[in-house]
């Protein structure tokens, strides 16, 4: 189940990475990564937010 959700997310968002990144884009990518982590594991999400 998780594997198919990850593949779906990647397929829907794969073209977002083909652009020059500025600071806002970089922060948005971090936000998206944290949201993916949060979806799968709340405890890991809290830990990574504290590290960031």
VEXRO-236777 format. One record per atom (N, C-alpha, C): x, y, z; residue in one letter. Coordinates in pm, whole numbers, plus 50000, padded with zeros to 5 digits. Last residue first. Layout:
! VEXRO-236777
XYZA ...
***
This chain:
! VEXRO-236777
515435197151200X 515465207751101X 515435221151171X 515005181751425X 516355182651368X 516495194451273X 512265184151457X 513155189151563X 514575190751511X 511395171251228X 511095185551246X 511995191651352X 512195145151283X 512845152551174X 512565167451183X 510455139051499X 511905138451516X 512615146751407X 507945141051382X 508295149851494X 509805150451513X 508205120251189X 507935134151149X 508345143851260X 508405097851348X 509555101851267X 509415116351221X 505755098151443X 506885099251536X 508155103651462X 504195094451212X 504075106751291X 505275108851384X 504615082450908X 505115079951044X 505145092851125X 503335088950667X 503695075150695X 504075072450841X 502805116250678X 501765107150632X 502055092750673X 505265126750750X 504155127450845X 503055117550807X 506695122950513X 507105115950635X 505945115550735X 505275140950354X 505325126650318X 505685118450441X 505805164750487X 504425160150476X 504365145350439X 508555166850453X 508015165150588X 506575160150584X 508605170850176X 509235158950234X 508685156250374X 507335195650162X 506725183950099X 507295170950156X 509185211550298X 507815210250348X 507145197950291X 511395209450127X 511475204350264X 510075202250322X 510285222449907X 510655208349896X 510775202150035X 510035248050011X 508835240649973X 509115225749960X 512705255050040X 511865253850159X 510595246050129X 513395255749766X 514095246749857X 513275244449983X 511785276449677X 511585262949626X 512205252649719X 512975297549818X 511575293849844X 511275279749795X 515565298149701X 515395295249844X 513965290949877X 515255280949385X 515635292449466X 515345288949612X 516215259049134X 515675260649268X 516175273549331X 515075254648808X 516115260348893X 515495263049030X 513445223348746X 513545237848737X 514655242648829X 512325196948777X 513075201248659X 513075216348643X 510675189248980X 512105190149011X 512935195148893X 508155186248884X 508415197948968X 509905199848993X 507825162048767X 508275173048682X 508535185748761X 506845144748966X 508205143048916X 508705154748834X 504365142949085X 505205154449118X 506595154049055X 503075119849010X 502325132449003X 503235144549018X 505015100549062X 504545102448925X 503785115648908X 505255103049341X 506395106049254X 505915108749112X 502705094449423X 503175107849457X 504315112049364X 502745067949327X 501735077449279X 502195091749304X 504825057349480X 504945057749334X 503955067649274X 503645059849734X 504895066949704X 505055068149553X 501485042549705X 501245056749732X 502485065149701X 502775018149670X 501985023549559X 501665038349580X 503965015649924X 504785016149804X 504015022149687X 501805013350096X 502665025250104X 503485026849977X 500824988050000X 500005000050000X 500865012650000X 
***
